[in-house]
């Protein structure tokens, strides 16, 4: 995967996307069919039973010195649910233009299931790598070795020098030690960022400009994206080291092959992803067990207030 300043690669997208809240804010118009892919829903329950806690695997990325302090603390077991399963549990109706706030009945997107489990927010503008991998495996192209991804420049990880950081600390750590650890974490994040990407974002040069958005471009292949671990090597600021609260980084807002057979779009303010392609390709996605997807039309509204079924 390499950075490119060949913004002509995305000129066709600029000509065929439309600012607003319809499907074509995320992907170009003119394709035979479209599908909306729903980002997974985090559902968790608190575990207080000591035996069940002891049997759980270690918290990923948790420093050893903190693991001992939290050995007997309540833990949370998290699952990833589909929108359809969550809607059924909440008594809502799943449909192609459903909106998450309408399904949960809360503007913030959080909810509590009848059995006490907590439903979290779906993540906007961020299709998990595993689901992107599933999509590129399903979508046919005559140019599998020539794909482009466009990443929104507003991600904090792409902006070298960003001060925002979140770390675990054991009890009793001094302020000096905290500051030193935070600086080390910032250096780690900057080392995970390709200098060419950082320069393009900082200088605002070689960026694809779409309505109200700017994107840095990278070239890649189907095989590369089909491996869900690719972001860790992409130079996009992904971090997985001990001490980080969670891990990860930016995901593409757009993915397309050189033959323009299809396009995947995850608009940064939308909690789902849109795929445009042939009727055959979109049918395969909707039928896949690896993603949750439904057919949509180019003119369908994906705005937060567009769910007139769940209100």
C-alpha positions as CSV (number, residue, x, y, z in Angstrom):
1,X,0.0,0.0,0.0
2,X,1.5,3.3,-1.0
3,X,0.5,7.0,-0.9
4,X,-0.3,8.6,-4.2
5,X,-0.9,12.2,-5.3
6,X,-2.7,11.0,-8.5
7,X,-6.0,12.7,-7.6
8,X,-7.2,12.1,-11.2
9,X,-8.0,8.6,-10.0
10,X,-10.9,10.0,-8.1
11,X,-12.1,12.6,-10.5
12,X,-15.0,10.4,-11.7
13,X,-16.3,10.1,-8.1
14,X,-16.3,13.9,-7.7
15,X,-18.5,14.2,-10.8
16,X,-21.0,11.6,-9.7
17,X,-21.5,12.2,-5.9
18,X,-24.0,14.6,-4.5
19,X,-23.8,16.4,-1.2
20,X,-26.8,15.8,1.1
21,X,-28.1,12.8,2.9
22,X,-29.0,10.4,0.1
23,X,-27.2,7.2,-0.9
24,X,-25.1,9.1,-3.4
25,X,-23.4,11.3,-0.8
26,X,-21.4,8.1,0.0
27,X,-20.9,6.6,-3.5
28,X,-21.3,7.7,-7.1
29,X,-24.5,7.6,-9.0
30,X,-25.0,5.6,-12.3
31,X,-24.4,2.1,-10.9
32,X,-26.9,-0.7,-11.6
33,X,-27.6,-1.5,-8.0
34,X,-26.7,-0.4,-4.4
35,X,-26.6,-2.0,-1.0
36,X,-26.4,-0.5,2.5
37,X,-24.1,-2.4,4.8
38,X,-24.9,-1.9,8.5
39,X,-22.0,-1.5,10.9
40,X,-22.0,-4.0,13.8
41,X,-23.6,-3.1,17.1
42,X,-21.7,-3.5,20.4
43,X,-23.8,-5.3,23.0
44,X,-22.3,-5.9,26.5
45,X,-23.2,-7.4,29.8
46,X,-21.5,-6.9,33.2
47,X,-19.8,-10.0,34.7
48,X,-19.5,-10.0,38.5
49,X,-19.1,-13.7,39.2
50,X,-15.4,-14.3,40.3
51,X,-15.2,-17.7,38.6
52,X,-16.5,-16.3,35.3
53,X,-14.1,-13.3,35.6
54,X,-11.1,-15.7,36.2
55,X,-12.0,-17.7,33.1
56,X,-12.0,-14.7,30.9
57,X,-9.0,-13.9,28.6
58,X,-6.8,-10.9,29.5
59,X,-7.9,-7.5,28.4
60,X,-6.1,-6.7,25.1
61,X,-3.3,-4.1,25.5
62,X,-3.6,-3.9,29.3
63,X,-0.2,-3.5,31.0
64,X,0.8,-6.3,33.4
65,X,1.0,-4.0,36.4
66,X,-2.6,-2.9,35.9
67,X,-3.9,-6.4,35.2
68,X,-3.3,-7.5,38.8
69,X,-5.2,-4.5,40.2
70,X,-8.2,-5.3,38.1
71,X,-8.1,-9.1,38.6
72,X,-11.3,-9.1,40.7
73,X,-13.0,-6.1,39.2
74,X,-16.3,-6.5,37.2
75,X,-15.7,-7.2,33.6
76,X,-17.8,-6.7,30.5
77,X,-18.4,-9.4,27.9
78,X,-19.1,-7.8,24.5
79,X,-20.7,-9.2,21.4
80,X,-21.3,-7.8,18.0
81,X,-24.9,-7.9,16.9
82,X,-26.7,-7.1,13.7
83,X,-29.1,-4.2,13.5
84,X,-31.9,-6.7,12.7
85,X,-31.2,-8.7,15.9
86,X,-31.0,-5.6,18.0
87,X,-34.2,-4.1,16.5
88,X,-36.1,-7.3,17.3
89,X,-34.8,-7.3,20.9
90,X,-35.9,-3.6,21.2
91,X,-39.3,-4.1,19.5
92,X,-38.3,-2.0,16.5
93,X,-38.6,-2.7,12.8
94,X,-35.5,-3.3,10.6
95,X,-35.7,-2.0,7.1
96,X,-33.3,-0.6,4.4
97,X,-33.4,3.1,5.5
98,X,-33.6,2.4,9.3
99,X,-31.7,4.9,11.5
100,X,-29.9,3.8,14.6
101,X,-31.4,6.5,16.9
102,X,-34.9,5.6,15.8
103,X,-34.3,1.9,16.5
104,X,-32.9,2.5,20.0
105,X,-35.4,5.3,20.7
106,X,-32.6,7.6,21.9
107,X,-30.8,10.4,20.1
108,X,-27.5,9.3,21.6
109,X,-28.0,5.8,20.2
110,X,-27.6,3.9,23.5
111,X,-30.2,1.5,24.8
112,X,-30.8,-1.2,27.5
113,X,-32.2,-4.6,26.5
114,X,-35.0,-6.2,28.5
115,X,-32.4,-8.7,30.0
116,X,-30.2,-5.8,31.2
117,X,-27.6,-5.9,28.5
118,X,-26.3,-2.6,27.2
119,X,-26.5,-1.6,23.5
120,X,-23.8,0.8,22.4
121,X,-23.5,3.1,19.4
122,X,-22.7,1.9,15.9
123,X,-19.5,3.6,14.6
124,X,-19.9,6.3,12.0
125,X,-17.6,6.4,9.0
126,X,-15.7,3.2,10.1
127,X,-16.4,-0.1,8.5
128,X,-14.5,-2.8,10.4
129,X,-11.5,-4.3,8.5
130,X,-13.1,-7.8,8.7
131,X,-16.2,-6.5,6.9
132,X,-14.2,-4.6,4.3
133,X,-12.3,-7.8,3.6
134,X,-15.5,-9.7,3.1
135,X,-16.8,-7.1,0.6
136,X,-13.7,-6.9,-1.6
137,X,-13.7,-10.7,-1.8
138,X,-17.3,-10.6,-3.0
139,X,-16.9,-7.8,-5.5
140,X,-15.6,-8.8,-9.0
141,X,-13.1,-6.6,-10.8
142,X,-10.8,-6.9,-13.8
143,X,-8.2,-4.8,-12.0
144,X,-7.6,-6.6,-8.7
145,X,-4.1,-5.3,-8.4
146,X,-5.0,-1.7,-8.9
147,X,-7.4,-0.4,-6.2
148,X,-7.5,3.1,-4.6
149,X,-8.6,3.9,-1.1
150,X,-9.5,7.4,0.1
151,X,-9.1,8.3,3.7
152,X,-10.7,11.4,5.3
153,X,-8.0,13.8,6.4
154,X,-9.8,14.8,9.6
155,X,-8.9,11.6,11.5
156,X,-6.7,12.6,14.4
157,X,-4.3,9.8,13.7
158,X,-3.4,11.4,10.3
159,X,-2.5,14.7,11.9
160,X,1.0,14.4,13.3
161,X,1.4,16.3,16.6
162,X,-2.2,15.8,17.7
163,X,-2.1,15.9,21.5
164,X,-5.2,13.7,22.1
165,X,-4.1,10.5,23.8
166,X,-5.8,7.9,26.1
167,X,-3.8,5.4,28.2
168,X,-4.3,2.9,31.0
169,X,-2.3,3.7,34.2
170,X,-1.9,1.6,37.4
171,X,-2.7,3.3,40.7
172,X,0.0,5.5,42.2
173,X,1.6,6.6,39.0
174,X,3.1,10.0,39.3
175,X,2.1,12.9,37.0
176,X,5.7,12.9,35.6
177,X,5.4,9.2,34.7
178,X,2.0,9.8,33.1
179,X,3.3,12.7,31.0
180,X,6.4,10.6,29.9
181,X,4.2,7.7,29.0
182,X,1.8,9.9,27.0
183,X,4.8,11.4,25.0
184,X,6.0,7.9,24.2
185,X,2.5,6.9,23.0
186,X,2.4,10.0,20.8
187,X,5.8,9.0,19.3
188,X,4.5,5.5,18.7
189,X,1.4,6.9,16.9
190,X,3.6,9.2,14.8
191,X,5.9,6.3,13.9
192,X,2.9,4.4,12.7
193,X,2.1,7.2,10.3
194,X,3.6,7.2,6.8
195,X,5.6,10.5,6.4
196,X,4.2,10.9,2.9
197,X,0.7,10.7,4.3
198,X,1.5,13.1,7.1
199,X,3.1,15.6,4.7
200,X,0.1,15.5,2.3
201,X,-2.4,16.1,5.2
202,X,-0.3,18.8,6.8
203,X,0.4,20.7,3.6
204,X,-3.1,20.0,2.1
205,X,-1.5,18.9,-1.1
206,X,-2.3,16.0,-3.4
207,X,-5.7,15.5,-1.8
208,X,-8.9,14.4,-3.5
209,X,-11.5,17.1,-2.9
210,X,-15.2,16.2,-2.8
211,X,-18.0,18.3,-1.5
212,X,-17.1,19.4,2.1
213,X,-14.4,16.7,2.4
214,X,-10.8,16.1,1.6
215,X,-9.1,12.7,1.3
216,X,-5.6,11.4,1.1
217,X,-5.3,8.6,-1.5
218,X,-3.4,5.3,-1.3
219,X,-3.0,2.5,-3.9
220,X,-3.6,-1.1,-2.9
221,X,-4.9,-4.5,-4.1
222,X,-7.8,-6.8,-3.4
223,X,-5.5,-9.3,-1.8
224,X,-4.1,-6.7,0.6
225,X,-7.6,-5.5,1.7
226,X,-8.8,-9.1,2.0
227,X,-6.4,-9.5,4.9
228,X,-8.1,-7.7,7.9
229,X,-4.8,-6.9,9.5
230,X,-3.8,-4.6,6.6
231,X,-4.4,-1.3,8.6
232,X,-1.6,-2.1,11.0
233,X,0.9,-1.9,8.1
234,X,-0.7,0.8,6.1
235,X,1.0,3.9,7.6
236,X,-2.3,5.4,8.7
237,X,-1.4,5.8,12.4
238,X,-2.9,2.5,13.6
239,X,-1.6,1.5,17.0
240,X,-1.9,-1.8,19.0
241,X,0.7,-1.5,21.6
242,X,0.2,-2.1,25.4
243,X,-1.3,0.8,27.3
244,X,-3.7,2.1,24.7
245,X,-7.4,2.2,25.5
246,X,-8.6,0.1,22.7
247,X,-6.6,0.2,19.4
248,X,-7.1,1.0,15.8
249,X,-7.2,4.0,13.6
250,X,-8.8,5.4,10.4
251,X,-10.6,3.3,7.8
252,X,-11.2,4.3,4.2
253,X,-14.1,6.5,3.3
254,X,-13.9,5.2,-0.3
255,X,-12.6,2.1,-2.0
256,X,-12.7,1.5,-5.8
257,X,-10.8,-0.5,-8.5
258,X,-9.3,1.0,-11.6
259,X,-12.0,-0.5,-13.8
260,X,-14.6,1.3,-11.7
261,X,-16.7,-1.9,-11.5
262,X,-17.8,-1.0,-8.0
263,X,-17.3,1.5,-5.2
264,X,-17.5,1.2,-1.4
265,X,-18.4,4.3,0.5
266,X,-18.3,5.0,4.3
267,X,-19.2,8.7,4.7
268,X,-17.7,10.0,7.9
269,X,-21.0,11.1,9.4
270,X,-23.0,8.0,8.5
271,X,-23.4,4.9,10.6
272,X,-23.4,2.5,7.6
273,X,-21.5,1.8,4.4
274,X,-22.9,1.9,0.9
275,X,-21.7,-0.4,-1.9
276,X,-22.4,0.4,-5.6
277,X,-22.0,-2.2,-8.3
278,X,-23.6,-4.6,-10.7
279,X,-26.9,-6.3,-9.8
280,X,-25.0,-9.7,-9.5
281,X,-22.4,-8.3,-7.2
282,X,-24.9,-6.5,-4.9
283,X,-27.1,-9.6,-4.7
284,X,-24.0,-11.5,-3.5
285,X,-23.4,-9.0,-0.8
286,X,-27.0,-9.0,0.4
287,X,-27.0,-12.8,0.6
288,X,-23.6,-13.0,2.4
289,X,-23.4,-14.2,6.0
290,X,-20.4,-12.0,6.6
291,X,-22.1,-8.7,6.4
292,X,-25.6,-7.3,7.1
293,X,-26.9,-5.6,4.0
294,X,-30.1,-4.5,2.3
295,X,-30.8,-3.1,-1.1
296,X,-31.2,0.7,-1.3
297,X,-31.9,3.1,-4.1
298,X,-29.7,6.1,-5.1
299,X,-32.4,8.5,-4.0
300,X,-33.0,6.9,-0.6
301,X,-32.4,9.2,2.4
302,X,-29.9,8.0,5.0
303,X,-30.3,11.1,7.2
304,X,-30.7,10.8,11.0
305,X,-34.4,11.8,10.7
306,X,-35.2,9.7,7.7
307,X,-36.6,6.6,9.5
308,X,-40.4,7.1,9.3
309,X,-41.1,3.5,10.2
310,X,-39.6,3.6,13.7
311,X,-40.2,7.3,14.1
